[in-house]
Amino acid sequence: MSTKTQQPIKYPWWYGGAAGCFATIVTHPLDLAKVRLQAAPLPKPTIGKMITGILKNEGVVGLYSGLSAALLRQCTYTTARFGAYDLIKQKIIPKDQLTNMVYLLPSSMVSGAIGGLVGNFADVLNIRMQNDSALEASQRRNYKNALDGVYKIYRYEGGIKTLLTGWKPNMVRGVLMTASQVVTYDVFKNYLVTQLNFDPTQNTTHFSASLLAGLVATTICSPADVIKTRIMNAKDEHRSAMQILRTAIKTEGPSFMFRGWLPSFTRLGPFTMLIFFAIEQLKKHKVGMPKELKDKA
C-alpha cells in the first residue's frame, strides 16, 4: 500500500492537455462520427455507415474535419480540468487520502466545472466544424481552421455570447466527465494494485483501469453530451436549452439522451485509455521536469 501516499512529486500542469492532444489525433474520426450521429435526423445511421459515408463523400481528409478545433479544445478544456485536479490533489488533499472518494469526488467536480467553462468556446467551434460538412451548402459556416472560426464567431456571429453557447450543459458535462473519468481511473487503478496485485508500473494496469473508467464515463456523460451537441450545433441560437430539450423529448422520447452511446464509447473508451497511457508515460519519463525534480522522482 505504499503506492503514492509518500510521493509528493509535482508533475507539470500541462500533462493532461498534451496527453489529450495525442489521444485526440488518434481517435478524432470516431469523435467526428459521434457528433454527426448525435446531430443527424431520424432514422439514425450506424457508426459504420456514418464513417463509410464520410469517406465516400469527403475522403480520408474528411475524417479529420475540425481537427484544429479539437486540438484547441484539448489545450483548453482538458488542460484546465486535469491541471486543476492535479493541483488540488497536490495542494489540498492530504497525502494519505489520495484514493479517498470523499476527497476525490468534490475535487474532480470543481476541476470539471473549471474545464467546461474555460474550454466552452473551443467546444462550440469543435462541434460546428465537425458537423459543417454534413449541412446543406447554404448552411455551412466554412471556417478555415480553429483561429478563423473563433474570429468569425466573435466578429460576425454574436461574439462572446455565441462563444459561450451551451456553457451550462458543458460545465455539467465537464463535472460528470471529470468525476466519472479521472476519479474512477484513480479508484480502479488503486483497486487493481491493492486488491488484485497488479503492478502499478505496468501498461496492463493502466489500460485496464482506463478501460473501466471509459465505460463509466460514457454512460454517465451521455445525456449531457447529446444535449450539449444539440444546443451548440443549433442554427436557431435564440432557443434555450430547455426548449431544445423539450422538443427532443417530445419528438424522439427520453431515449434520445443515450443516442450514440455505442459510438460514444467506441471513441471515449480508446480515448480514455490513450490519454491515461500518455499521462503515465509522461510521468514515467518525467518529461519537461527540471533535473533536480527528475532525480527526486
TIKOLVO-939566 format. One record per residue: residue number from 1; residue in three letters; y, z, x negated of N, C-alpha, C in turn. Coordinates in steps of 0.2 Angstrom, whole numbers. Example, Ala and Ser with C-alpha at 12.3 -4.5 7.8 and 13.67 -1.06 7.14 Angstrom:
[1 ALA [-28 39 -66] [-22 39 -62] [-16 39 -66]]
[2 SER [-11 35 -64] [-5 36 -68] [0 39 -64]]
This chain:
[1 MET [-6 0 -4] [0 0 0] [6 0 -4]]
[2 SER [5 -2 -10] [11 -2 -15] [15 -8 -14]]
[3 THR [13 -12 -9] [16 -19 -8] [23 -19 -10]]
[4 LYS [28 -18 -6] [35 -19 -8] [40 -13 -7]]
[5 THR [37 -7 -6] [41 -1 -5] [45 1 -11]]
[6 GLN [43 -1 -17] [46 1 -23] [50 -5 -26]]
[7 GLN [51 -10 -23] [53 -16 -25] [60 -18 -23]]
[8 PRO [66 -15 -26] [72 -16 -24] [75 -23 -27]]
[9 ILE [71 -28 -27] [74 -34 -30] [79 -37 -25]]
[10 LYS [84 -40 -28] [89 -43 -24] [89 -51 -25]]
[11 TYR [85 -54 -21] [85 -61 -22] [91 -65 -19]]
[12 PRO [92 -71 -22] [98 -75 -19] [98 -76 -12]]
[13 TRP [104 -75 -9] [105 -76 -2] [104 -83 1]]
[14 TRP [104 -88 -3] [103 -95 -1] [96 -97 -1]]
[15 TYR [91 -93 -2] [84 -95 -2] [81 -97 4]]
[16 GLY [84 -94 10] [82 -96 16] [84 -103 18]]
[17 GLY [90 -104 16] [93 -111 18] [90 -117 14]]
[18 ALA [89 -115 7] [86 -120 3] [78 -122 5]]
[19 ALA [75 -116 7] [68 -117 10] [68 -121 16]]
[20 GLY [73 -120 21] [74 -123 27] [75 -131 26]]
[21 CYS [79 -132 21] [81 -139 19] [74 -143 17]]
[22 PHE [70 -140 13] [64 -143 11] [59 -144 17]]
[23 ALA [59 -139 21] [54 -139 27] [57 -144 32]]
[24 THR [63 -145 33] [66 -150 37] [65 -157 35]]
[25 ILE [65 -159 29] [64 -165 26] [57 -167 28]]
[26 VAL [52 -163 27] [45 -164 29] [44 -165 36]]
[27 THR [47 -161 40] [45 -160 47] [50 -164 52]]
[28 HIS [55 -167 49] [60 -170 53] [58 -175 59]]
[29 PRO [53 -179 57] [51 -184 63] [48 -180 69]]
[30 LEU [44 -174 67] [42 -170 73] [47 -167 77]]
[31 ASP [52 -165 74] [58 -162 77] [62 -167 81]]
[32 LEU [62 -173 78] [65 -178 82] [62 -180 89]]
[33 ALA [55 -180 88] [51 -182 94] [51 -176 99]]
[34 LYS [52 -170 97] [53 -164 101] [59 -165 105]]
[35 VAL [65 -166 102] [71 -166 105] [71 -172 110]]
[36 ARG [68 -178 108] [68 -184 113] [64 -182 119]]
[37 LEU [58 -178 118] [54 -176 124] [58 -172 128]]
[38 GLN [61 -167 126] [65 -162 130] [70 -165 134]]
[39 ALA [73 -170 131] [79 -173 135] [77 -179 139]]
[40 ALA [70 -182 138] [68 -188 142] [67 -186 149]]
[41 PRO [68 -191 153] [67 -191 160] [60 -191 162]]
[42 LEU [58 -188 168] [51 -189 170] [49 -196 172]]
[43 PRO [43 -198 171] [37 -194 168] [38 -194 160]]
[44 LYS [36 -188 157] [37 -187 150] [31 -191 146]]
[45 PRO [33 -194 141] [28 -197 137] [24 -192 132]]
[46 THR [19 -193 129] [16 -188 125] [19 -189 118]]
[47 ILE [18 -184 114] [22 -184 107] [20 -190 103]]
[48 GLY [13 -192 104] [11 -198 100] [14 -204 103]]
[49 LYS [15 -205 109] [18 -211 112] [26 -211 110]]
[50 MET [29 -205 110] [36 -205 108] [37 -207 101]]
[51 ILE [33 -205 96] [33 -207 89] [32 -214 88]]
[52 THR [26 -216 92] [25 -224 92] [31 -228 94]]
[53 GLY [34 -226 99] [40 -229 102] [45 -229 97]]
[54 ILE [47 -224 94] [52 -224 89] [51 -228 83]]
[55 LEU [44 -228 81] [43 -233 75] [43 -240 78]]
[56 LYS [41 -242 84] [41 -249 86] [49 -251 87]]
[57 ASN [53 -247 90] [60 -249 91] [65 -248 86]]
[58 GLU [63 -243 82] [68 -241 77] [66 -241 69]]
[59 GLY [59 -242 69] [56 -242 62] [56 -235 59]]
[60 VAL [53 -235 53] [52 -229 49] [59 -225 48]]
[61 VAL [64 -229 47] [71 -225 46] [72 -222 53]]
[62 GLY [70 -224 59] [72 -221 65] [69 -214 65]]
[63 LEU [63 -213 62] [60 -206 62] [65 -201 59]]
[64 TYR [70 -203 55] [74 -199 51] [81 -199 54]]
[65 SER [82 -201 60] [88 -201 63] [91 -194 64]]
[66 GLY [97 -194 62] [101 -187 62] [99 -182 56]]
[67 LEU [95 -185 51] [93 -180 46] [99 -176 42]]
[68 SER [105 -180 41] [110 -176 38] [113 -170 42]]
[69 ALA [112 -171 49] [114 -166 53] [109 -160 53]]
[70 ALA [103 -162 53] [98 -157 52] [98 -153 46]]
[71 LEU [100 -156 40] [101 -153 34] [107 -148 34]]
[72 LEU [112 -151 38] [118 -147 39] [117 -140 43]]
[73 ARG [112 -141 48] [110 -135 52] [107 -130 48]]
[74 GLN [102 -132 43] [99 -128 39] [104 -124 34]]
[75 CYS [109 -128 32] [113 -125 27] [118 -120 30]]
[76 THR [118 -120 37] [122 -115 41] [118 -110 44]]
[77 TYR [115 -112 49] [111 -108 54] [105 -104 50]]
[78 THR [101 -108 46] [95 -105 43] [98 -100 37]]
[79 THR [103 -103 33] [105 -99 28] [108 -92 30]]
[80 ALA [112 -93 36] [115 -87 39] [110 -82 41]]
[81 ARG [105 -84 45] [101 -79 48] [96 -76 43]]
[82 PHE [93 -80 38] [89 -77 33] [93 -73 28]]
[83 GLY [99 -75 26] [103 -71 22] [105 -65 25]]
[84 ALA [107 -65 31] [109 -58 34] [103 -54 35]]
[85 TYR [97 -56 37] [91 -52 37] [89 -49 31]]
[86 ASP [89 -53 25] [88 -50 19] [93 -45 17]]
[87 LEU [99 -46 18] [105 -42 16] [104 -35 20]]
[88 ILE [102 -35 26] [101 -29 30] [95 -25 27]]
[89 LYS [90 -29 26] [84 -26 23] [85 -22 16]]
[90 GLN [90 -26 12] [91 -23 5] [96 -17 6]]
[91 LYS [101 -18 10] [107 -13 11] [106 -7 16]]
[92 ILE [102 -8 21] [102 -4 27] [95 0 28]]
[93 ILE [90 -4 28] [83 -2 30] [81 2 24]]
[94 PRO [78 8 25] [75 12 20] [69 9 16]]
[95 LYS [69 9 10] [64 6 6] [56 7 9]]
[96 ASP [55 13 12] [49 14 14] [47 12 21]]
[97 GLN [52 9 24] [52 7 31] [52 -1 32]]
[98 LEU [51 -5 27] [52 -12 27] [47 -16 31]]
[99 THR [42 -12 33] [37 -15 38] [37 -12 45]]
[100 ASN [42 -8 46] [43 -4 52] [46 -8 57]]
[101 MET [43 -10 63] [46 -14 68] [53 -11 71]]
[102 VAL [53 -4 71] [59 -1 74] [65 -3 70]]
[103 TYR [64 -4 63] [70 -6 59] [71 -14 59]]
[104 LEU [65 -17 59] [65 -24 58] [67 -28 64]]
[105 LEU [65 -26 70] [67 -30 76] [75 -30 77]]
[106 PRO [78 -24 77] [85 -25 78] [89 -29 73]]
[107 SER [86 -28 67] [89 -31 61] [89 -39 62]]
[108 SER [83 -41 64] [82 -48 65] [86 -51 71]]
[109 MET [87 -47 76] [91 -49 82] [98 -50 80]]
[110 VAL [101 -45 76] [108 -46 74] [108 -52 69]]
[111 SER [104 -53 65] [104 -59 60] [103 -65 64]]
[112 GLY [99 -66 69] [98 -72 73] [104 -74 77]]
[113 ALA [108 -69 79] [114 -70 83] [119 -73 78]]
[114 ILE [120 -70 72] [125 -72 67] [123 -80 66]]
[115 GLY [117 -81 64] [115 -88 63] [116 -93 68]]
[116 GLY [114 -91 74] [116 -95 80] [123 -97 81]]
[117 LEU [127 -92 80] [134 -93 81] [137 -98 75]]
[118 VAL [135 -96 69] [138 -99 63] [135 -107 63]]
[119 GLY [129 -108 65] [126 -115 65] [127 -119 71]]
[120 ASN [131 -116 76] [131 -119 83] [134 -127 82]]
[121 PHE [139 -127 78] [142 -134 78] [137 -139 75]]
[122 ALA [133 -137 70] [128 -141 67] [123 -143 72]]
[123 ASP [121 -138 76] [116 -139 81] [118 -144 86]]
[124 VAL [124 -144 88] [127 -149 93] [126 -156 90]]
[125 LEU [128 -156 84] [128 -163 81] [121 -165 79]]
[126 ASN [117 -160 78] [109 -162 76] [106 -165 82]]
[127 ILE [107 -162 88] [104 -164 94] [107 -171 96]]
[128 ARG [113 -171 96] [116 -178 98] [114 -184 94]]
[129 MET [114 -183 87] [112 -188 83] [105 -190 83]]
[130 GLN [100 -185 84] [93 -186 85] [92 -190 92]]
[131 ASN [96 -189 97] [94 -192 103] [99 -198 104]]
[132 ASP [103 -200 100] [108 -205 101] [104 -212 102]]
[133 SER [99 -213 98] [96 -220 99] [92 -221 105]]
[134 ALA [91 -215 108] [87 -215 115] [91 -217 121]]
[135 LEU [98 -217 120] [103 -218 125] [104 -225 126]]
[136 GLU [107 -227 132] [109 -234 133] [115 -235 128]]
[137 ALA [115 -242 126] [120 -243 120] [127 -241 122]]
[138 SER [129 -242 128] [136 -240 131] [137 -232 130]]
[139 GLN [132 -228 130] [132 -221 130] [132 -218 123]]
[140 ARG [130 -222 118] [129 -219 111] [135 -217 108]]
[141 ARG [135 -212 104] [140 -209 100] [141 -213 94]]
[142 ASN [136 -215 91] [136 -219 84] [139 -215 79]]
[143 TYR [138 -209 78] [140 -205 72] [137 -208 66]]
[144 LYS [141 -209 60] [138 -212 54] [134 -207 50]]
[145 ASN [136 -201 50] [132 -195 47] [135 -189 50]]
[146 ALA [133 -183 47] [135 -177 49] [142 -176 49]]
[147 LEU [145 -177 43] [153 -176 42] [157 -181 47]]
[148 ASP [154 -187 48] [158 -191 53] [157 -189 60]]
[149 GLY [151 -186 61] [150 -183 68] [155 -177 69]]
[150 VAL [155 -172 64] [160 -167 65] [167 -169 66]]
[151 TYR [169 -174 62] [176 -176 63] [177 -179 69]]
[152 LYS [173 -184 72] [174 -187 78] [174 -182 84]]
[153 ILE [169 -177 84] [169 -172 89] [176 -168 89]]
[154 TYR [178 -166 83] [184 -162 83] [190 -166 85]]
[155 ARG [190 -173 83] [196 -177 84] [196 -180 91]]
[156 TYR [191 -182 93] [191 -186 99] [187 -183 105]]
[157 GLU [183 -178 104] [178 -177 109] [178 -169 111]]
[158 GLY [184 -167 111] [185 -160 114] [186 -154 109]]
[159 GLY [186 -156 102] [187 -151 97] [183 -145 96]]
[160 ILE [186 -140 95] [182 -134 94] [177 -132 100]]
[161 LYS [180 -133 106] [177 -132 112] [170 -135 113]]
[162 THR [170 -142 111] [164 -146 111] [159 -143 105]]
[163 LEU [162 -142 99] [158 -139 94] [154 -133 96]]
[164 LEU [157 -129 100] [154 -123 102] [150 -123 109]]
[165 THR [149 -130 111] [145 -131 117] [138 -127 116]]
[166 GLY [136 -124 121] [130 -120 121] [129 -115 117]]
[167 TRP [134 -112 114] [134 -106 109] [130 -100 112]]
[168 LYS [131 -99 119] [127 -93 121] [120 -94 121]]
[169 PRO [117 -99 124] [110 -100 123] [107 -101 116]]
[170 ASN [112 -104 112] [110 -105 105] [109 -98 101]]
[171 MET [114 -93 103] [113 -87 100] [107 -83 102]]
[172 VAL [106 -84 109] [100 -81 112] [93 -84 108]]
[173 ARG [93 -91 107] [88 -94 103] [88 -91 96]]
[174 GLY [93 -90 93] [94 -88 86] [91 -81 86]]
[175 VAL [92 -77 91] [89 -70 91] [82 -70 92]]
[176 LEU [80 -74 97] [72 -75 98] [69 -78 92]]
[177 MET [72 -83 89] [68 -86 84] [67 -82 78]]
[178 THR [73 -78 76] [73 -74 70] [68 -68 71]]
[179 ALA [68 -65 77] [64 -59 79] [57 -61 79]]
[180 SER [55 -67 82] [48 -69 83] [46 -73 76]]
[181 GLN [50 -75 72] [48 -79 66] [48 -75 60]]
[182 VAL [53 -72 58] [54 -68 52] [50 -61 53]]
[183 VAL [52 -58 58] [48 -51 59] [41 -52 59]]
[184 THR [38 -56 63] [31 -57 64] [28 -59 57]]
[185 TYR [32 -63 53] [29 -65 47] [28 -59 42]]
[186 ASP [33 -55 42] [33 -48 38] [27 -44 41]]
[187 VAL [27 -43 47] [21 -39 50] [14 -42 49]]
[188 PHE [13 -48 50] [7 -52 49] [5 -51 42]]
[189 LYS [10 -53 38] [8 -53 31] [6 -46 28]]
[190 ASN [10 -41 31] [8 -34 29] [1 -32 32]]
[191 TYR [-1 -34 38] [-7 -33 41] [-13 -36 37]]
[192 LEU [-12 -42 35] [-17 -46 31] [-18 -42 24]]
[193 VAL [-13 -40 21] [-13 -37 15] [-16 -30 15]]
[194 THR [-14 -26 20] [-16 -19 20] [-23 -18 24]]
[195 GLN [-24 -22 29] [-30 -21 33] [-36 -26 32]]
[196 LEU [-34 -32 30] [-39 -37 28] [-40 -38 21]]
[197 ASN [-37 -35 17] [-37 -35 9] [-35 -42 7]]
[198 PHE [-31 -46 10] [-28 -52 7] [-24 -50 1]]
[199 ASP [-24 -55 -4] [-20 -55 -9] [-12 -57 -8]]
[200 PRO [-8 -52 -8] [-1 -54 -6] [2 -59 -11]]
[201 THR [0 -61 -16] [2 -66 -20] [-1 -73 -19]]
[202 GLN [-6 -74 -15] [-9 -80 -14] [-6 -84 -8]]
[203 ASN [-6 -91 -9] [-4 -95 -4] [-7 -94 3]]
[204 THR [-14 -93 2] [-18 -92 8] [-15 -87 13]]
[205 THR [-13 -81 10] [-10 -76 14] [-3 -78 17]]
[206 HIS [1 -82 13] [7 -84 15] [6 -89 21]]
[207 PHE [2 -94 20] [0 -99 26] [-2 -96 32]]
[208 SER [-7 -91 31] [-10 -88 37] [-5 -84 41]]
[209 ALA [-1 -80 37] [5 -76 41] [10 -80 44]]
[210 SER [12 -86 41] [17 -90 43] [14 -94 49]]
[211 LEU [8 -96 49] [5 -100 55] [5 -95 61]]
[212 LEU [3 -89 61] [3 -85 66] [10 -83 69]]
[213 ALA [15 -83 64] [22 -82 66] [25 -88 69]]
[214 GLY [23 -94 67] [25 -100 71] [22 -101 78]]
[215 LEU [16 -98 79] [13 -98 86] [17 -94 90]]
[216 VAL [19 -88 88] [23 -83 92] [30 -86 93]]
[217 ALA [33 -88 88] [40 -91 88] [40 -96 93]]
[218 THR [36 -101 93] [36 -107 98] [36 -105 105]]
[219 THR [31 -100 107] [30 -98 113] [36 -94 116]]
[220 ILE [39 -90 112] [45 -85 114] [51 -89 114]]
[221 CYS [52 -94 110] [58 -98 110] [59 -104 114]]
[222 SER [53 -106 117] [53 -112 121] [58 -113 126]]
[223 PRO [58 -108 131] [63 -108 136] [70 -109 134]]
[224 ALA [73 -105 129] [79 -106 126] [80 -112 123]]
[225 ASP [75 -115 119] [76 -121 116] [77 -127 120]]
[226 VAL [73 -127 126] [74 -133 131] [81 -132 134]]
[227 ILE [83 -126 136] [89 -126 140] [95 -128 135]]
[228 LYS [94 -125 129] [100 -127 124] [100 -135 122]]
[229 THR [94 -138 122] [94 -145 121] [97 -149 127]]
[230 ARG [96 -147 133] [99 -150 139] [106 -149 139]]
[231 ILE [109 -143 137] [116 -142 138] [120 -146 132]]
[232 MET [117 -146 126] [121 -149 120] [121 -156 121]]
[233 ASN [116 -159 124] [115 -166 125] [118 -169 131]]
[234 ALA [121 -165 136] [123 -167 142] [130 -171 141]]
[235 LYS [130 -177 145] [136 -181 145] [141 -178 149]]
[236 ASP [140 -174 154] [145 -171 158] [146 -164 155]]
[237 GLU [151 -163 151] [152 -157 147] [155 -152 151]]
[238 HIS [157 -153 158] [160 -148 162] [155 -144 166]]
[239 ARG [149 -146 166] [144 -142 169] [142 -136 165]]
[240 SER [141 -130 168] [140 -124 165] [132 -124 164]]
[241 ALA [130 -119 159] [123 -118 158] [119 -116 164]]
[242 MET [122 -112 168] [119 -110 174] [118 -116 179]]
[243 GLN [123 -121 179] [122 -127 184] [117 -131 181]]
[244 ILE [116 -132 175] [111 -136 172] [104 -133 173]]
[245 LEU [104 -126 172] [98 -123 173] [95 -123 180]]
[246 ARG [100 -122 185] [98 -123 192] [96 -130 194]]
[247 THR [99 -135 191] [97 -142 193] [90 -143 190]]
[248 ALA [89 -141 184] [82 -142 181] [77 -139 185]]
[249 ILE [78 -132 187] [73 -129 190] [71 -132 197]]
[250 LYS [77 -134 200] [76 -137 207] [72 -144 207]]
[251 THR [74 -148 202] [70 -155 201] [64 -155 198]]
[252 GLU [63 -150 193] [57 -150 189] [52 -144 189]]
[253 GLY [55 -138 192] [51 -132 193] [52 -128 187]]
[254 PRO [50 -122 187] [51 -117 181] [47 -119 175]]
[255 SER [42 -123 176] [38 -125 170] [42 -129 165]]
[256 PHE [48 -132 167] [52 -136 163] [54 -132 157]]
[257 MET [54 -126 157] [56 -122 151] [51 -122 146]]
[258 PHE [45 -124 147] [40 -124 142] [38 -132 141]]
[259 ARG [42 -136 143] [41 -143 142] [42 -145 135]]
[260 GLY [37 -148 132] [37 -150 125] [35 -144 121]]
[261 TRP [31 -139 124] [28 -134 119] [24 -136 114]]
[262 LEU [19 -141 115] [15 -144 110] [18 -147 105]]
[263 PRO [23 -152 106] [27 -155 101] [31 -150 97]]
[264 SER [34 -144 101] [37 -139 98] [33 -136 92]]
[265 PHE [27 -134 94] [23 -130 90] [20 -135 84]]
[266 THR [19 -141 86] [17 -146 81] [22 -147 75]]
[267 ARG [29 -146 77] [34 -146 72] [35 -139 70]]
[268 LEU [36 -134 74] [38 -127 72] [32 -124 68]]
[269 GLY [26 -125 69] [20 -122 65] [21 -124 58]]
[270 PRO [21 -131 57] [21 -133 50] [28 -131 47]]
[271 PHE [33 -131 51] [40 -129 48] [40 -122 46]]
[272 THR [37 -118 50] [37 -111 48] [32 -109 42]]
[273 MET [27 -113 41] [23 -112 36] [26 -115 29]]
[274 LEU [30 -120 30] [33 -123 24] [39 -119 22]]
[275 ILE [43 -116 27] [49 -113 25] [47 -106 21]]
[276 PHE [42 -103 24] [40 -96 20] [36 -98 14]]
[277 PHE [32 -103 14] [29 -105 7] [35 -106 2]]
[278 ALA [40 -110 4] [45 -112 -1] [49 -105 -3]]
[279 ILE [50 -101 2] [53 -94 0] [49 -90 -5]]
[280 GLU [43 -90 -3] [38 -86 -8] [38 -89 -15]]
[281 GLN [38 -96 -15] [39 -99 -22] [45 -98 -25]]
[282 LEU [51 -98 -22] [57 -97 -25] [57 -90 -28]]
[283 LYS [54 -85 -24] [54 -78 -26] [49 -78 -32]]
[284 LYS [44 -81 -32] [39 -81 -37] [42 -83 -44]]
[285 HIS [45 -89 -43] [48 -91 -50] [55 -89 -51]]
[286 LYS [58 -85 -46] [64 -82 -47] [70 -87 -49]]
[287 VAL [70 -92 -45] [74 -97 -45] [82 -95 -44]]
[288 GLY [86 -97 -49] [93 -95 -48] [95 -88 -49]]
[289 MET [90 -84 -52] [92 -77 -53] [94 -76 -61]]
[290 PRO [99 -72 -62] [100 -71 -69] [94 -68 -73]]
[291 LYS [94 -69 -80] [89 -67 -84] [87 -60 -84]]
[292 GLU [92 -56 -83] [91 -49 -83] [87 -47 -77]]
[293 LEU [89 -50 -71] [85 -48 -65] [78 -51 -65]]
[294 LYS [78 -57 -68] [71 -60 -69] [66 -55 -72]]
[295 ASP [69 -53 -78] [65 -48 -82] [63 -42 -78]]
[296 LYS [68 -39 -74] [67 -34 -70] [61 -35 -64]]
[297 ALA [62 -41 -61] [57 -43 -56] [50 -44 -59]]
